[in-house]
Amino acid sequence: MNRQFPASAWRESARTKAWLLIGALLVACAAIYAPGLWGAFVLDDLTFIVGNTALHIQTLHLADLVSAALSFPAGSHQGRWLTMLSFAVNHFFTGLDPFYLKLTNLGIHLVNGVLVFLMLRALFALYRECRSDIADRTTFDPSLCAATIAGLWLVLPINLTAVLYVTQRLESLSNTFVFIGLWWYLRARLSLWSKGSGTLGLCLSLVTLTFIGALAKESAIMLPLYAACVEFAITGFRGKDGRWSRPVLSMYAVMLGVPLIVGLVWLGTWVGGDSSYARPFDTIERLMTEARVVVDYIHWTLIPNADSLTLFHDDIAVSHGIFDPPTTALAIASLAGLFGAACWLRFKLPLFTLGVLWFFAGHLLTGTVIPLMLAFEHRNYFPSLGLLLAGASLITLESGLQRSRMRLTLAACAFLFYSFTTWMRAEEWSDPLRLALAESNKRPDSSAAQYELGRVLLASTRKSDDAPMVDQAFEVFERASHIPNSDILHEQILIVGHAQLGRPIDPAWWDSLIAKLRSRPPTSTDIGGLVQLFWCQEQRVCPQETERLKDAFEAAVSYPSADRALLTIYAAFVDKFLHDPVLAEKQYRAALALAPSDPTTHINLTAFLIHHGQLDAARTELEAFERLNYLGSQDKKIDELKAMLRQAESADTSNSADAK
C-alpha cells in the first residue's frame, strides 16, 4: 500500500537540505577567499587605517572608542562611526596585521550570505502569498532557490573588493543591517497581508535598521527604497482584500517623501558648489558617463571578465555628449529599455521587476549627481543581488527552465564559473607585488594603478641606490606622470624619492606638477601630494625649494573648491616658510569655516594662536574645541593644548616681569 509523504514533511526536508546547501556554500566561499587574506593594505587602507592613529587603541576605554569612531578622515559629509569603531576593536585584539582585518571582513561577508538566504526565503514566502496566480504555476522550492542565489552572490567576483579591500568593510557592514532590515520587513509584511497585523514591525524594521546601518555607511539609507520596491513589484501597496494598504502608504509617505525633500535640500547646499569634490567632469557629464558605467556593472556582475575586474577604474573616459563617445547614447537607451521592461512586466514577472529595481535603486546614490569617482566595484554589493534575482526569474523562477536537472546543472556551472574567477582574483590579492603588476597590466592608462605599482616596487626594496626595483619604480612614475588627467602624486614621489636617496631632482617634475595644479581644481589625491612635499621640506629631507612649493600651493588654492585639508596645509606652509602669520591665520580660519565640527581644524588653529602669542584668542578657540569633546574623546588633545597654553602664559608672565 502506497503512502503519500506529508506536505509538511516535504517542506521540512527541503528546509534541511537548504541549510545543508548554504552551509556547504559558505565553506566553499571561505576556501575561495582564503588566499587573499594574506595580502597587504591597498589604497585608502593606508590613510583610513594604517595612518589613522586614532584607530590604534591600546585600551577599550570609552574615550578611546569614541575618538576612534569619530576618526573617519575623508570629507565633511560622512560619519561612518560604527565601521571605524570596528576597525579600532580589530586593532585592539590583533594589531595592524591586515590578515585579521581581512578575516573579519570575510566573516561579515559570510554572515551576509546567511542573511541573504533568510531574506530571499522570506521574499519567496511573501511572493507565493501575494502572487499566488503566478506562483502556483511555478515549481521552484523557495528554500533551495534562496540558498542557491545566496551562494552565487557569495562568490560573485564583483563583490571581492568588499571583502579583501579592508576599507570597504564600510560597504559590507552597512549592508549587513540592510539585509536584516529587509528580512524583518518581509516577515512583518507577510503577517500584515495574511493576518492583518505587523504594521509596527514594518516601521521598526526600516527605522531601526536604516539608522544603525547608516552608522556604518550612508548607503544603508536606501533600505526604505529597497522595501518600497518590494511593495511595487510584489504587493502593489495593497492588502489581501485588494485595496490600498493605508498603513503602508502612510509609512512610505513619511519614510520616502520626507527624506527625499531633506536629501535634495542637503545636496543643493554643496553639490556643484565651492565645497563640492573636485572632479574633471560636471554633473551632466557625470550622469551620461554613469550610464555607461552601470551597463559595465551589469556585464561585470553576470558575465565577469578577469581583465575587466580591477581595483582601479579611473581611466574611464568621460562622456562629453550623448554621442561623445557614441556608446553613451546606446547605454542610456539600454538602461531605459531595461527599466521600462521591468515596470511593464511587473504583473507577469514580479521577481524580475524587483531584481531590476533593486539594481537601479542600489546605484541611485553613487550613480547620479553626487560627484564621486566614476566607478568602484564594491558599489555593487547590494545591486548585484538584484541582478541575480532578475536573472533567476527569467531563467528558472518565473519562466524558462522547468526541469530540475537543467536548473541544477545551470546553477552548478554558474557557481563554478564565478568561484574560479573569484579564486583567481583572490590569488592576485594574496601578494602586493602580484596584485600591483596585475592591476597595472589591466589598466595601463590608469594613473592610480601605475602609481600603486611604483609604490609597491619601492616598498619591496631596501631603498638603496643599487636596489634593482627602485629604478623600475621611478620609470613607472615618470611614464605615468604623462597620462592625461593624472594627478601630481607621480611627480611628488619622484621629487621626494630622489631626495631621500640623495639623487638629483629634475626641475621638469616641478614644472609638470605646478602646471597640473594650474589646469584644474586639486583633487584629494593632489592635496595628499602637497602634504608630502611640505613634510619633505619641513623635515629637510628635500632641498629647500620654497618658491617652487609656493607656486604649487598658490595654484592649488586659486580655485574656489579648495577644501579644509588644503587650506590647513597651506596655512602651515605660509607660517613655516613664508613667515606670514596674518595670511596663515586667515587660511586656518577659512578651513575652520568649511569644517566647524572638525576637531583637527580646531587643534591646528589653537596651536597656531598659542605659538604666536595670541593667548586670548587661543583660549576662546580652546573653549570652542572643548564643546566638541564628546564623551571624553578629545581629552588627550585638550590636555596637550592646555599644557601649551599654560607654558605660553608662564613665559609671557616672565617676560613681562623682566621688562619691568
Summary of the structure (lengths in Angstrom):
residues: 660
radius of gyration: 27.8
end to end distance: 118.0
largest distance: 118.0
contacts: 2183
relative contact order: 0.07
helix: 72%
strand: 1%
